[in-house]
């Protein structure tokens, strides 16, 4: 696996090292020891799949508040997406900055998302599927989100949104929840997580 840190400290793209022959290829996509060697949290409490029938489907921008914050390792196993993460760590010099990464079945790239980051994606093809390895269990009431078109995040989505859930459409803007978000995300630093 080939780890490349993004401009957001602690967030990495993970490219596969393909071993090819006449059958195709074989590659590792996860190894706890290798993730640990890069200072990443290799805990997997839950695995999930996201299937998206239509191109232009947007999911995001989701996160869980501490103490239920979670790391995620995301890979696209069918189709293609533009995946976006945004730093919600108030103490970070990159607070509210985002990174976009192309994930597809063809490129085999994964994205490691640290705790206290928002995450979302938009599909570039019909019949797109993503696999998530998640460090914590989903805790009802701990989830949060920001609007995909929130000016505070300034995300340049590469295509029009054609499908979005009512829940994702209803997230409040940062201008309304910023103080609470900062306080709840900062509490993780005070608690030593």
Secondary structure as the mmCIF struct_conf table of DSSP 4:
data_model
#
loop_
_struct_conf.conf_type_id
_struct_conf.id
_struct_conf.beg_label_comp_id
_struct_conf.beg_label_asym_id
_struct_conf.beg_label_seq_id
_struct_conf.end_label_comp_id
_struct_conf.end_label_asym_id
_struct_conf.end_label_seq_id
STRN STRN1 UNK A 2 UNK A 5
BEND BEND1 UNK A 7 UNK A 8
TURN_TY1_P TURN_TY1_P1 UNK A 9 UNK A 10
STRN STRN2 UNK A 12 UNK A 15
STRN STRN3 UNK A 19 UNK A 21
TURN_TY1_P TURN_TY1_P2 UNK A 22 UNK A 23
STRN STRN4 UNK A 24 UNK A 26
HELX_RH_AL_P HELX_RH_AL_P1 UNK A 32 UNK A 37
TURN_TY1_P TURN_TY1_P3 UNK A 38 UNK A 39
BEND BEND2 UNK A 45 UNK A 45
STRN STRN5 UNK A 46 UNK A 52
BEND BEND3 UNK A 54 UNK A 54
TURN_TY1_P TURN_TY1_P4 UNK A 55 UNK A 56
STRN STRN6 UNK A 57 UNK A 57
STRN STRN7 UNK A 58 UNK A 64
TURN_TY1_P TURN_TY1_P5 UNK A 66 UNK A 67
BEND BEND4 UNK A 68 UNK A 68
STRN STRN8 UNK A 72 UNK A 78
BEND BEND5 UNK A 79 UNK A 79
STRN STRN9 UNK A 80 UNK A 87
TURN_TY1_P TURN_TY1_P6 UNK A 90 UNK A 91
BEND BEND6 UNK A 92 UNK A 92
TURN_TY1_P TURN_TY1_P7 UNK A 93 UNK A 96
STRN STRN10 UNK A 98 UNK A 104
TURN_TY1_P TURN_TY1_P8 UNK A 105 UNK A 107
STRN STRN11 UNK A 110 UNK A 113
TURN_TY1_P TURN_TY1_P9 UNK A 115 UNK A 116
STRN STRN12 UNK A 117 UNK A 123
BEND BEND7 UNK A 124 UNK A 127
STRN STRN13 UNK A 128 UNK A 134
BEND BEND8 UNK A 135 UNK A 136
TURN_TY1_P TURN_TY1_P10 UNK A 140 UNK A 141
STRN STRN14 UNK A 143 UNK A 145
TURN_TY1_P TURN_TY1_P11 UNK A 148 UNK A 149
TURN_TY1_P TURN_TY1_P12 UNK A 151 UNK A 153
BEND BEND9 UNK A 158 UNK A 159
STRN STRN15 UNK A 163 UNK A 163
HELX_RH_AL_P HELX_RH_AL_P2 UNK A 166 UNK A 169
TURN_TY1_P TURN_TY1_P13 UNK A 170 UNK A 170
HELX_LH_PP_P HELX_LH_PP_P1 UNK A 171 UNK A 173
HELX_RH_AL_P HELX_RH_AL_P3 UNK A 174 UNK A 190
TURN_TY1_P TURN_TY1_P14 UNK A 191 UNK A 192
#
